[in-house]
Amino acid sequence: MVDILERVHQYVPMVEMMKEVHIPSLNKAVQVPTALSHPIQFSGDQKTAARARGAQNARMNSTLPSDRLVGIIPVAVDWHTKVKVVDVSSSIRLGINQSTN
């Protein structure tokens, strides 16, 4: 799944930049990579969305935003249920008996 998300991630509009962060305990400023991105949805069934979230969680401690797979939003899309709802509702409107289909 990480390979798939890396492939999809190349299409996420993103601007990577360095941000200066002051660390009080060290009393100095450090450059930290950050990014501005426009998130895109990664659609799939519930199992695919869960695996995508797991892949992102596995990469959450990476240094670069592109390695963390920032900008991808896994979304579960239950396509089969939507089709069944349309099928049943059209059958009810047309008066077709569902037990024979």
A tleap script that builds the chain and sets N, CA, C and O, in Angstrom:
source leaprc.protein.ff14SB
mol = sequence {
  NMET VAL ASP ILE LEU GLU ARG VAL HIE GLN
  TYR VAL PRO MET VAL GLU MET MET LYS GLU
  VAL HIE ILE PRO SER LEU ASN LYS ALA VAL
  GLN VAL PRO THR ALA LEU SER HIE PRO ILE
  GLN PHE SER GLY ASP GLN LYS THR ALA ALA
  ARG ALA ARG GLY ALA GLN ASN ALA ARG MET
  ASN SER THR LEU PRO SER ASP ARG LEU VAL
  GLY ILE ILE PRO VAL ALA VAL ASP TRP HIE
  THR LYS VAL LYS VAL VAL ASP VAL SER SER
  SER ILE ARG LEU GLY ILE ASN GLN SER THR
  CASN
}
set mol.1.N position { 0.824 -1.192 0.000 }
set mol.1.CA position { 0.000 0.000 0.000 }
set mol.1.C position { 0.870 1.258 0.000 }
set mol.1.O position { 0.496 2.272 -0.591 }
set mol.2.N position { 2.026 1.194 0.661 }
set mol.2.CA position { 2.914 2.361 0.679 }
set mol.2.C position { 3.356 2.706 -0.740 }
set mol.2.O position { 3.427 3.881 -1.101 }
set mol.3.N position { 3.652 1.690 -1.540 }
set mol.3.CA position { 4.059 1.936 -2.930 }
set mol.3.C position { 2.953 2.633 -3.716 }
set mol.3.O position { 3.222 3.541 -4.503 }
set mol.4.N position { 1.719 2.210 -3.504 }
set mol.4.CA position { 0.588 2.815 -4.206 }
set mol.4.C position { 0.423 4.267 -3.773 }
set mol.4.O position { 0.230 5.146 -4.612 }
set mol.5.N position { 0.497 4.524 -2.468 }
set mol.5.CA position { 0.342 5.890 -1.977 }
set mol.5.C position { 1.488 6.788 -2.435 }
set mol.5.O position { 1.271 7.969 -2.710 }
set mol.6.N position { 2.694 6.253 -2.521 }
set mol.6.CA position { 3.806 7.048 -3.044 }
set mol.6.C position { 3.547 7.436 -4.493 }
set mol.6.O position { 3.858 8.551 -4.912 }
set mol.7.N position { 2.977 6.512 -5.253 }
set mol.7.CA position { 2.659 6.794 -6.657 }
set mol.7.C position { 1.567 7.871 -6.765 }
set mol.7.O position { 1.662 8.781 -7.589 }
set mol.8.N position { 0.536 7.757 -5.928 }
set mol.8.CA position { -0.559 8.735 -5.918 }
set mol.8.C position { -0.060 10.085 -5.411 }
set mol.8.O position { -0.523 11.130 -5.868 }
set mol.9.N position { 0.873 10.066 -4.479 }
set mol.9.CA position { 1.350 11.295 -3.851 }
set mol.9.C position { 2.019 12.247 -4.841 }
set mol.9.O position { 2.074 13.451 -4.595 }
set mol.10.N position { 2.515 11.733 -5.934 }
set mol.10.CA position { 3.154 12.621 -6.912 }
set mol.10.C position { 2.157 13.578 -7.569 }
set mol.10.O position { 2.561 14.549 -8.208 }
set mol.11.N position { 0.848 13.307 -7.414 }
set mol.11.CA position { -0.178 14.167 -7.987 }
set mol.11.C position { -0.753 15.169 -6.982 }
set mol.11.O position { -1.629 15.959 -7.334 }
set mol.12.N position { -0.274 15.145 -5.744 }
set mol.12.CA position { -0.736 16.084 -4.727 }
set mol.12.C position { -0.051 17.431 -4.963 }
set mol.12.O position { 1.178 17.505 -4.933 }
set mol.13.N position { -0.828 18.503 -5.198 }
set mol.13.CA position { -0.215 19.822 -5.362 }
set mol.13.C position { 0.433 20.246 -4.038 }
set mol.13.O position { -0.239 20.353 -3.012 }
set mol.14.N position { 1.748 20.484 -4.078 }
set mol.14.CA position { 2.465 20.744 -2.836 }
set mol.14.C position { 3.642 21.676 -3.076 }
set mol.14.O position { 4.314 21.616 -4.105 }
set mol.15.N position { 3.868 22.538 -2.092 }
set mol.15.CA position { 5.040 23.403 -2.082 }
set mol.15.C position { 5.809 23.080 -0.810 }
set mol.15.O position { 5.331 23.330 0.296 }
set mol.16.N position { 7.015 22.518 -0.977 }
set mol.16.CA position { 7.841 22.198 0.187 }
set mol.16.C position { 8.743 23.384 0.498 }
set mol.16.O position { 9.252 24.042 -0.409 }
set mol.17.N position { 8.937 23.652 1.796 }
set mol.17.CA position { 9.766 24.774 2.214 }
set mol.17.C position { 10.409 24.447 3.559 }
set mol.17.O position { 10.064 23.454 4.199 }
set mol.18.N position { 11.325 25.278 3.969 }
set mol.18.CA position { 11.982 25.129 5.266 }
set mol.18.C position { 11.414 26.180 6.223 }
set mol.18.O position { 11.197 27.332 5.845 }
set mol.19.N position { 11.182 25.765 7.453 }
set mol.19.CA position { 10.636 26.663 8.470 }
set mol.19.C position { 11.626 26.711 9.631 }
set mol.19.O position { 12.159 25.679 10.039 }
set mol.20.N position { 11.868 27.890 10.151 }
set mol.20.CA position { 12.791 28.032 11.266 }
set mol.20.C position { 12.039 27.885 12.579 }
set mol.20.O position { 11.061 28.592 12.825 }
set mol.21.N position { 12.500 26.959 13.424 }
set mol.21.CA position { 11.863 26.686 14.713 }
set mol.21.C position { 12.896 26.906 15.810 }
set mol.21.O position { 14.013 26.396 15.734 }
set mol.22.N position { 12.517 27.664 16.826 }
set mol.22.CA position { 13.422 27.926 17.946 }
set mol.22.C position { 13.228 26.850 19.008 }
set mol.22.O position { 12.103 26.582 19.431 }
set mol.23.N position { 14.333 26.232 19.439 }
set mol.23.CA position { 14.301 25.206 20.485 }
set mol.23.C position { 14.873 25.830 21.755 }
set mol.23.O position { 16.076 26.079 21.832 }
set mol.24.N position { 14.022 26.085 22.757 }
set mol.24.CA position { 14.476 26.776 23.970 }
set mol.24.C position { 15.545 26.006 24.753 }
set mol.24.O position { 16.462 26.622 25.296 }
set mol.25.N position { 15.447 24.684 24.820 }
set mol.25.CA position { 16.409 23.916 25.607 }
set mol.25.C position { 17.818 23.993 25.019 }
set mol.25.O position { 18.803 23.926 25.754 }
set mol.26.N position { 17.914 24.133 23.693 }
set mol.26.CA position { 19.214 24.261 23.037 }
set mol.26.C position { 19.592 25.723 22.813 }
set mol.26.O position { 20.738 26.040 22.494 }
set mol.27.N position { 18.615 26.601 22.985 }
set mol.27.CA position { 18.787 28.033 22.769 }
set mol.27.C position { 19.312 28.334 21.367 }
set mol.27.O position { 20.221 29.145 21.185 }
set mol.28.N position { 18.713 27.657 20.376 }
set mol.28.CA position { 19.078 27.951 18.991 }
set mol.28.C position { 17.909 27.634 18.065 }
set mol.28.O position { 16.960 26.949 18.446 }
set mol.29.N position { 17.999 28.144 16.853 }
set mol.29.CA position { 16.960 27.924 15.845 }
set mol.29.C position { 17.394 26.797 14.905 }
set mol.29.O position { 18.571 26.673 14.565 }
set mol.30.N position { 16.432 25.990 14.498 }
set mol.30.CA position { 16.694 24.854 13.621 }
set mol.30.C position { 15.765 24.947 12.415 }
set mol.30.O position { 14.606 25.341 12.543 }
set mol.31.N position { 16.278 24.585 11.250 }
set mol.31.CA position { 15.472 24.549 10.032 }
set mol.31.C position { 14.722 23.208 9.973 }
set mol.31.O position { 15.330 22.142 10.070 }
set mol.32.N position { 13.404 23.281 9.815 }
set mol.32.CA position { 12.558 22.087 9.761 }
set mol.32.C position { 11.799 22.082 8.440 }
set mol.32.O position { 11.184 23.085 8.077 }
set mol.33.N position { 11.834 20.951 7.708 }
set mol.33.CA position { 11.075 20.901 6.455 }
set mol.33.C position { 9.572 20.869 6.718 }
set mol.33.O position { 9.102 20.157 7.606 }
set mol.34.N position { 8.834 21.637 5.947 }
set mol.34.CA position { 7.378 21.664 6.043 }
set mol.34.C position { 6.808 21.814 4.633 }
set mol.34.O position { 7.554 22.027 3.678 }
set mol.35.N position { 5.504 21.703 4.508 }
set mol.35.CA position { 4.898 21.800 3.183 }
set mol.35.C position { 3.499 22.388 3.270 }
set mol.35.O position { 2.788 22.208 4.258 }
set mol.36.N position { 3.130 23.085 2.227 }
set mol.36.CA position { 1.754 23.520 2.016 }
set mol.36.C position { 1.204 22.639 0.908 }
set mol.36.O position { 1.798 22.536 -0.165 }
set mol.37.N position { 0.078 22.010 1.169 }
set mol.37.CA position { -0.477 21.116 0.159 }
set mol.37.C position { -1.973 21.315 0.026 }
set mol.37.O position { -2.636 21.819 0.932 }
set mol.38.N position { -2.484 20.913 -1.111 }
set mol.38.CA position { -3.920 20.879 -1.347 }
set mol.38.C position { -4.303 19.403 -1.318 }
set mol.38.O position { -4.021 18.680 -2.273 }
set mol.39.N position { -4.941 18.939 -0.239 }
set mol.39.CA position { -5.210 17.502 -0.089 }
set mol.39.C position { -6.105 16.943 -1.195 }
set mol.39.O position { -7.001 17.622 -1.697 }
set mol.40.N position { -5.842 15.700 -1.558 }
set mol.40.CA position { -6.680 14.977 -2.510 }
set mol.40.C position { -7.228 13.733 -1.817 }
set mol.40.O position { -6.618 13.197 -0.891 }
set mol.41.N position { -8.381 13.292 -2.282 }
set mol.41.CA position { -8.994 12.092 -1.712 }
set mol.41.C position { -8.465 10.850 -2.405 }
set mol.41.O position { -8.274 10.828 -3.621 }
set mol.42.N position { -8.231 9.817 -1.605 }
set mol.42.CA position { -7.849 8.505 -2.103 }
set mol.42.C position { -8.999 7.573 -1.759 }
set mol.42.O position { -9.129 7.138 -0.614 }
set mol.43.N position { -9.834 7.263 -2.747 }
set mol.43.CA position { -11.071 6.516 -2.509 }
set mol.43.C position { -10.862 5.022 -2.684 }
set mol.43.O position { -10.069 4.575 -3.512 }
set mol.44.N position { -11.592 4.268 -1.887 }
set mol.44.CA position { -11.583 2.816 -1.985 }
set mol.44.C position { -12.598 2.238 -1.024 }
set mol.44.O position { -13.345 2.973 -0.379 }
set mol.45.N position { -12.625 0.922 -0.930 }
set mol.45.CA position { -13.537 0.314 0.037 }
set mol.45.C position { -12.962 0.510 1.441 }
set mol.45.O position { -11.899 1.110 1.600 }
set mol.46.N position { -13.662 0.007 2.455 }
set mol.46.CA position { -13.239 0.249 3.832 }
set mol.46.C position { -11.869 -0.355 4.125 }
set mol.46.O position { -11.067 0.232 4.852 }
set mol.47.N position { -11.607 -1.522 3.560 }
set mol.47.CA position { -10.317 -2.172 3.796 }
set mol.47.C position { -9.177 -1.380 3.167 }
set mol.47.O position { -8.112 -1.244 3.768 }
set mol.48.N position { -9.390 -0.857 1.965 }
set mol.48.CA position { -8.368 -0.054 1.288 }
set mol.48.C position { -8.100 1.234 2.049 }
set mol.48.O position { -6.946 1.633 2.202 }
set mol.49.N position { -9.150 1.888 2.525 }
set mol.49.CA position { -8.981 3.129 3.293 }
set mol.49.C position { -8.231 2.853 4.595 }
set mol.49.O position { -7.375 3.643 4.995 }
set mol.50.N position { -8.546 1.743 5.257 }
set mol.50.CA position { -7.849 1.397 6.500 }
set mol.50.C position { -6.373 1.112 6.239 }
set mol.50.O position { -5.514 1.525 7.018 }
set mol.51.N position { -6.079 0.418 5.160 }
set mol.51.CA position { -4.681 0.146 4.820 }
set mol.51.C position { -3.931 1.428 4.464 }
set mol.51.O position { -2.758 1.575 4.807 }
set mol.52.N position { -4.591 2.340 3.789 }
set mol.52.CA position { -3.957 3.616 3.445 }
set mol.52.C position { -3.655 4.419 4.707 }
set mol.52.O position { -2.580 5.008 4.823 }
set mol.53.N position { -4.595 4.447 5.654 }
set mol.53.CA position { -4.340 5.148 6.919 }
set mol.53.C position { -3.196 4.492 7.680 }
set mol.53.O position { -2.380 5.181 8.292 }
set mol.54.N position { -3.132 3.154 7.644 }
set mol.54.CA position { -2.042 2.434 8.295 }
set mol.54.C position { -0.695 2.751 7.669 }
set mol.54.O position { 0.304 2.890 8.374 }
set mol.55.N position { -0.664 2.867 6.340 }
set mol.55.CA position { 0.576 3.225 5.650 }
set mol.55.C position { 1.008 4.639 6.012 }
set mol.55.O position { 2.198 4.892 6.193 }
set mol.56.N position { 0.061 5.558 6.119 }
set mol.56.CA position { 0.392 6.920 6.527 }
set mol.56.C position { 0.892 6.954 7.969 }
set mol.56.O position { 1.833 7.683 8.281 }
set mol.57.N position { 0.272 6.176 8.842 }
set mol.57.CA position { 0.709 6.125 10.238 }
set mol.57.C position { 2.111 5.553 10.361 }
set mol.57.O position { 2.884 5.974 11.222 }
set mol.58.N position { 2.441 4.597 9.506 }
set mol.58.CA position { 3.779 4.009 9.536 }
set mol.58.C position { 4.838 5.023 9.124 }
set mol.58.O position { 6.000 4.901 9.511 }
set mol.59.N position { 4.442 6.020 8.343 }
set mol.59.CA position { 5.385 7.027 7.848 }
set mol.59.C position { 5.299 8.362 8.586 }
set mol.59.O position { 5.956 9.321 8.181 }
set mol.60.N position { 4.514 8.452 9.647 }
set mol.60.CA position { 4.267 9.756 10.279 }
set mol.60.C position { 5.506 10.384 10.916 }
set mol.60.O position { 5.521 11.598 11.119 }
set mol.61.N position { 6.526 9.624 11.235 }
set mol.61.CA position { 7.722 10.185 11.858 }
set mol.61.C position { 8.815 10.504 10.859 }
set mol.61.O position { 9.937 10.819 11.256 }
set mol.62.N position { 8.515 10.429 9.572 }
set mol.62.CA position { 9.512 10.771 8.559 }
set mol.62.C position { 9.801 12.266 8.607 }
set mol.62.O position { 8.969 13.060 9.043 }
set mol.63.N position { 10.984 12.631 8.155 }
set mol.63.CA position { 11.405 14.027 8.207 }
set mol.63.C position { 10.716 14.881 7.159 }
set mol.63.O position { 10.213 15.960 7.472 }
set mol.64.N position { 10.686 14.413 5.923 }
set mol.64.CA position { 10.117 15.206 4.832 }
set mol.64.C position { 8.611 15.009 4.720 }
set mol.64.O position { 8.117 13.898 4.917 }
set mol.65.N position { 7.876 16.071 4.406 }
set mol.65.CA position { 6.425 15.947 4.230 }
set mol.65.C position { 6.045 14.950 3.128 }
set mol.65.O position { 5.036 14.253 3.238 }
set mol.66.N position { 6.851 14.888 2.074 }
set mol.66.CA position { 6.544 13.943 0.993 }
set mol.66.C position { 6.721 12.504 1.460 }
set mol.66.O position { 6.005 11.617 0.995 }
set mol.67.N position { 7.652 12.257 2.362 }
set mol.67.CA position { 7.823 10.911 2.916 }
set mol.67.C position { 6.697 10.550 3.880 }
set mol.67.O position { 6.373 9.375 4.052 }
set mol.68.N position { 6.098 11.570 4.511 }
set mol.68.CA position { 4.968 11.323 5.428 }
set mol.68.C position { 3.661 11.126 4.677 }
set mol.68.O position { 2.633 10.826 5.283 }
set mol.69.N position { 3.697 11.293 3.366 }
set mol.69.CA position { 2.503 11.158 2.520 }
set mol.69.C position { 1.433 12.179 2.901 }
set mol.69.O position { 0.243 11.870 2.957 }
set mol.70.N position { 1.893 13.411 3.164 }
set mol.70.CA position { 1.000 14.509 3.512 }
set mol.70.C position { 0.185 14.891 2.277 }
set mol.70.O position { 0.716 14.946 1.169 }
set mol.71.N position { -1.093 15.152 2.472 }
set mol.71.CA position { -1.936 15.617 1.377 }
set mol.71.C position { -2.820 14.547 0.769 }
set mol.71.O position { -3.539 14.812 -0.195 }
set mol.72.N position { -2.778 13.337 1.319 }
set mol.72.CA position { -3.664 12.263 0.847 }
set mol.72.C position { -4.667 11.968 1.955 }
set mol.72.O position { -4.290 11.704 3.096 }
set mol.73.N position { -5.942 12.016 1.603 }
set mol.73.CA position { -7.010 11.730 2.557 }
set mol.73.C position { -7.690 10.423 2.147 }
set mol.73.O position { -8.430 10.394 1.165 }
set mol.74.N position { -7.443 9.333 2.898 }
set mol.74.CA position { -8.121 8.066 2.582 }
set mol.74.C position { -9.618 8.159 2.894 }
set mol.74.O position { -10.005 8.570 3.988 }
set mol.75.N position { -10.452 7.777 1.928 }
set mol.75.CA position { -11.897 7.853 2.076 }
set mol.75.C position { -12.511 6.507 1.698 }
set mol.75.O position { -12.225 5.962 0.632 }
set mol.76.N position { -13.356 5.978 2.582 }
set mol.76.CA position { -14.071 4.739 2.281 }
set mol.76.C position { -15.323 5.082 1.476 }
set mol.76.O position { -16.171 5.851 1.930 }
set mol.77.N position { -15.431 4.512 0.296 }
set mol.77.CA position { -16.579 4.739 -0.578 }
set mol.77.C position { -17.281 3.398 -0.745 }
set mol.77.O position { -16.725 2.458 -1.311 }
set mol.78.N position { -18.496 3.326 -0.248 }
set mol.78.CA position { -19.238 2.067 -0.292 }
set mol.78.C position { -20.089 2.026 -1.559 }
set mol.78.O position { -21.306 2.204 -1.502 }
set mol.79.N position { -19.456 1.796 -2.679 }
set mol.79.CA position { -20.087 1.835 -3.991 }
set mol.79.C position { -21.185 0.775 -4.124 }
set mol.79.O position { -22.250 1.054 -4.675 }
set mol.80.N position { -20.935 -0.425 -3.628 }
set mol.80.CA position { -21.904 -1.509 -3.792 }
set mol.80.C position { -23.216 -1.217 -3.071 }
set mol.80.O position { -24.290 -1.535 -3.583 }
set mol.81.N position { -23.134 -0.618 -1.898 }
set mol.81.CA position { -24.352 -0.265 -1.164 }
set mol.81.C position { -25.149 0.795 -1.913 }
set mol.81.O position { -26.375 0.714 -1.987 }
set mol.82.N position { -24.463 1.784 -2.467 }
set mol.82.CA position { -25.161 2.820 -3.226 }
set mol.82.C position { -25.878 2.225 -4.435 }
set mol.82.O position { -27.008 2.611 -4.734 }
set mol.83.N position { -25.234 1.291 -5.129 }
set mol.83.CA position { -25.857 0.650 -6.293 }
set mol.83.C position { -27.071 -0.157 -5.863 }
set mol.83.O position { -28.099 -0.142 -6.541 }
set mol.84.N position { -26.963 -0.857 -4.747 }
set mol.84.CA position { -28.083 -1.668 -4.259 }
set mol.84.C position { -29.266 -0.782 -3.867 }
set mol.84.O position { -30.417 -1.136 -4.125 }
set mol.85.N position { -28.990 0.363 -3.247 }
set mol.85.CA position { -30.067 1.293 -2.871 }
set mol.85.C position { -30.781 1.791 -4.116 }
set mol.85.O position { -32.011 1.845 -4.143 }
set mol.86.N position { -30.028 2.153 -5.146 }
set mol.86.CA position { -30.645 2.611 -6.395 }
set mol.86.C position { -31.461 1.486 -7.029 }
set mol.86.O position { -32.557 1.719 -7.539 }
set mol.87.N position { -30.925 0.269 -6.995 }
set mol.87.CA position { -31.616 -0.884 -7.578 }
set mol.87.C position { -32.940 -1.156 -6.851 }
set mol.87.O position { -33.973 -1.357 -7.490 }
set mol.88.N position { -32.901 -1.162 -5.525 }
set mol.88.CA position { -34.107 -1.439 -4.742 }
set mol.88.C position { -35.129 -0.320 -4.914 }
set mol.88.O position { -36.318 -0.587 -5.087 }
set mol.89.N position { -34.675 0.931 -4.867 }
set mol.89.CA position { -35.629 2.035 -4.984 }
set mol.89.C position { -36.275 2.074 -6.368 }
set mol.89.O position { -37.462 2.376 -6.488 }
set mol.90.N position { -35.495 1.769 -7.423 }
set mol.90.CA position { -36.099 1.744 -8.758 }
set mol.90.C position { -37.048 0.567 -8.903 }
set mol.90.O position { -38.052 0.665 -9.609 }
set mol.91.N position { -36.744 -0.551 -8.241 }
set mol.91.CA position { -37.646 -1.702 -8.289 }
set mol.91.C position { -38.957 -1.400 -7.580 }
set mol.91.O position { -40.018 -1.830 -8.031 }
set mol.92.N position { -38.895 -0.674 -6.488 }
set mol.92.CA position { -40.109 -0.312 -5.746 }
set mol.92.C position { -40.970 0.622 -6.591 }
set mol.92.O position { -42.187 0.455 -6.671 }
set mol.93.N position { -40.327 1.610 -7.223 }
set mol.93.CA position { -41.088 2.543 -8.065 }
set mol.93.C position { -41.725 1.834 -9.257 }
set mol.93.O position { -42.835 2.179 -9.661 }
set mol.94.N position { -41.039 0.855 -9.816 }
set mol.94.CA position { -41.556 0.147 -10.994 }
set mol.94.C position { -42.433 -1.044 -10.633 }
set mol.94.O position { -43.046 -1.657 -11.506 }
set mol.95.N position { -42.490 -1.370 -9.345 }
set mol.95.CA position { -43.338 -2.478 -8.888 }
set mol.95.C position { -42.777 -3.848 -9.208 }
set mol.95.O position { -43.541 -4.794 -9.396 }
set mol.96.N position { -41.459 -3.977 -9.274 }
set mol.96.CA position { -40.814 -5.268 -9.553 }
set mol.96.C position { -40.594 -5.990 -8.235 }
set mol.96.O position { -40.173 -5.381 -7.251 }
set mol.97.N position { -40.879 -7.293 -8.211 }
set mol.97.CA position { -40.701 -8.106 -7.002 }
set mol.97.C position { -39.220 -8.394 -6.827 }
set mol.97.O position { -38.601 -8.987 -7.711 }
set mol.98.N position { -38.628 -7.979 -5.684 }
set mol.98.CA position { -37.200 -8.155 -5.427 }
set mol.98.C position { -36.831 -9.597 -5.147 }
set mol.98.O position { -35.669 -9.960 -5.334 }
set mol.99.N position { -37.755 -10.442 -4.708 }
set mol.99.CA position { -37.422 -11.824 -4.363 }
set mol.99.C position { -37.038 -12.642 -5.586 }
set mol.99.O position { -36.363 -13.661 -5.441 }
set mol.100.N position { -37.441 -12.239 -6.777 }
set mol.100.CA position { -37.091 -12.983 -7.988 }
set mol.100.C position { -35.799 -12.482 -8.610 }
set mol.100.O position { -35.251 -13.152 -9.485 }
set mol.101.N position { -35.288 -11.322 -8.191 }
set mol.101.CA position { -34.059 -10.754 -8.771 }
set mol.101.C position { -32.846 -11.160 -7.997 }
set mol.101.O position { -31.732 -10.771 -8.347 }
savepdb mol mol.pdb
quit
